[in-house]
């Protein structure tokens, strides 16, 4: 007999889409009239971080809003972006943003608890590193679990993969 139906719950961000959003933001900061002469810029700060900078606090906040708009247009959840507060940096201001990948242990435990408490009986959820595997006897029950998790808010962007 075949194995029970299952799916994985992951929290991944397509880095290429983030890179495209970053370049679109960079282009817009260079062309928009309200950003001229403010020194507004955006750049990668390592593999999973982005830095925005400008001469004034309100311009760096506006640059962050432009970046968020570009992420939304590229179907990247803002739950995947952890933007800090503007900090003074030399003569200007900067905001450090982290791109969140994976599901941490606390959130994974909260998700498994919700499945156990509110999901159909006979569904198992296992934590596997930074993702979860959910198995059950019927595919309909797995779809109920997906609907249940989509209605909840766990503070991370969830994707459902390897549904079989």
C-alpha positions as CSV (number, residue, x, y, z in Angstrom):
1,X,0.0,0.0,0.0
2,X,1.2,3.6,-0.7
3,X,2.2,5.9,2.0
4,X,-0.3,8.3,3.6
5,X,-1.0,11.6,1.8
6,X,1.2,14.4,3.1
7,X,2.4,18.0,2.5
8,X,5.1,20.3,3.8
9,X,4.7,23.7,5.4
10,X,7.6,25.9,4.6
11,X,8.5,29.6,4.8
12,X,10.7,30.4,1.9
13,X,11.3,33.6,-0.1
14,X,12.4,33.6,-3.8
15,X,15.6,35.6,-3.6
16,X,15.5,36.5,-7.3
17,X,12.1,38.1,-6.7
18,X,13.5,40.1,-3.8
19,X,16.4,41.1,-5.9
20,X,14.1,42.3,-8.7
21,X,12.1,44.3,-6.2
22,X,15.3,45.8,-4.8
23,X,16.4,46.9,-8.3
24,X,13.0,48.3,-9.1
25,X,13.1,50.3,-5.9
26,X,16.6,51.5,-6.7
27,X,15.4,52.7,-10.1
28,X,12.4,54.5,-8.6
29,X,14.5,56.2,-6.0
30,X,16.7,57.5,-8.8
31,X,13.9,58.8,-10.9
32,X,11.2,60.1,-8.5
33,X,11.2,63.8,-8.0
34,X,10.6,63.7,-4.2
35,X,13.8,61.6,-3.8
36,X,16.1,63.9,-5.8
37,X,19.0,65.2,-3.8
38,X,18.1,63.2,-0.6
39,X,20.8,60.5,-1.1
40,X,18.1,57.8,-0.9
41,X,19.6,54.4,-1.8
42,X,18.9,50.7,-1.3
43,X,21.4,47.8,-1.4
44,X,22.0,44.2,-0.3
45,X,23.8,43.9,3.1
46,X,24.8,40.2,2.9
47,X,22.8,37.3,1.8
48,X,19.6,37.8,3.7
49,X,19.6,41.5,4.5
50,X,18.9,44.8,2.8
51,X,19.9,48.4,3.8
52,X,18.1,51.5,2.9
53,X,19.6,54.9,3.5
54,X,18.8,58.6,3.0
55,X,19.7,62.0,4.4
56,X,16.4,62.5,6.4
57,X,14.3,60.1,8.5
58,X,11.1,60.7,6.6
59,X,12.9,60.0,3.2
60,X,14.3,56.7,4.4
61,X,10.8,55.7,5.7
62,X,9.4,56.6,2.3
63,X,12.1,54.5,0.5
64,X,11.0,51.6,2.8
65,X,7.4,52.1,1.7
66,X,8.5,52.0,-2.0
67,X,10.4,48.7,-1.3
68,X,7.4,47.2,0.4
69,X,5.2,48.1,-2.6
70,X,7.6,46.4,-4.9
71,X,7.7,43.3,-2.7
72,X,3.9,43.1,-2.7
73,X,3.7,43.4,-6.5
74,X,6.1,40.5,-6.7
75,X,3.8,38.3,-4.4
76,X,6.3,38.4,-1.5
77,X,4.6,38.5,1.9
78,X,5.6,41.4,4.1
79,X,5.7,38.9,6.9
80,X,9.0,37.8,5.3
81,X,10.5,41.3,5.8
82,X,11.7,42.3,9.2
83,X,12.4,46.1,8.9
84,X,14.1,47.8,11.8
85,X,13.7,51.4,13.0
86,X,15.6,54.3,11.3
87,X,19.0,54.8,12.9
88,X,21.4,57.7,12.6
89,X,24.3,56.8,10.4
90,X,26.9,59.5,9.9
91,X,25.1,62.5,8.4
92,X,22.0,60.4,7.3
93,X,19.6,57.7,8.4
94,X,19.5,54.0,7.6
95,X,17.1,51.1,8.0
96,X,18.3,47.5,8.2
97,X,15.9,44.9,6.9
98,X,16.2,41.1,7.2
99,X,14.6,38.6,4.9
100,X,13.1,35.9,7.1
101,X,13.5,32.3,5.8
102,X,12.3,29.2,7.6
103,X,10.0,28.6,10.5
104,X,11.6,28.9,13.9
105,X,10.9,26.3,16.7
106,X,8.5,28.5,18.6
107,X,6.3,29.2,15.6
108,X,6.5,25.5,14.5
109,X,5.3,24.4,17.9
110,X,2.4,26.9,17.7
111,X,1.4,25.6,14.3
112,X,1.5,21.9,15.4
113,X,-0.5,22.8,18.5
114,X,-3.2,24.5,16.3
115,X,-3.3,21.4,14.0
116,X,-3.6,19.1,17.0
117,X,-6.3,21.2,18.8
118,X,-8.5,22.4,15.9
119,X,-7.6,20.1,13.0
120,X,-9.3,16.8,12.0
121,X,-8.4,13.7,14.1
122,X,-5.7,11.4,12.8
123,X,-3.5,14.2,11.4
124,X,0.1,14.2,12.4
125,X,2.5,17.2,12.2
126,X,6.2,16.7,12.6
127,X,8.8,19.5,12.9
128,X,11.7,18.8,10.4
129,X,14.3,21.5,10.9
130,X,12.9,24.8,9.6
131,X,9.8,23.2,8.1
132,X,6.9,20.9,9.0
133,X,5.5,17.7,7.5
134,X,1.8,17.0,7.9
135,X,0.4,13.6,7.2
136,X,-3.0,12.1,7.3
137,X,-5.2,9.3,6.0
138,X,-7.3,11.4,3.6
139,X,-6.4,14.2,1.2
140,X,-9.7,16.0,2.2
141,X,-8.5,16.2,5.8
142,X,-5.1,17.7,4.6
143,X,-7.0,20.3,2.7
144,X,-9.0,21.2,5.8
145,X,-5.6,21.7,7.7
146,X,-4.4,24.0,4.9
147,X,-7.5,26.1,5.1
148,X,-7.2,26.1,8.9
149,X,-3.6,27.4,8.8
150,X,-4.4,30.0,6.1
151,X,-7.0,31.5,8.4
152,X,-4.6,31.7,11.3
153,X,-1.7,34.2,11.7
154,X,1.6,32.8,12.9
155,X,3.8,35.8,12.1
156,X,5.5,34.1,9.2
157,X,4.6,33.6,5.5
158,X,3.5,30.0,5.0
159,X,3.7,28.0,1.8
160,X,2.3,24.5,1.3
161,X,4.5,22.3,-0.9
162,X,5.0,18.6,-1.8
163,X,1.3,17.9,-1.6
164,X,0.9,14.2,-2.4
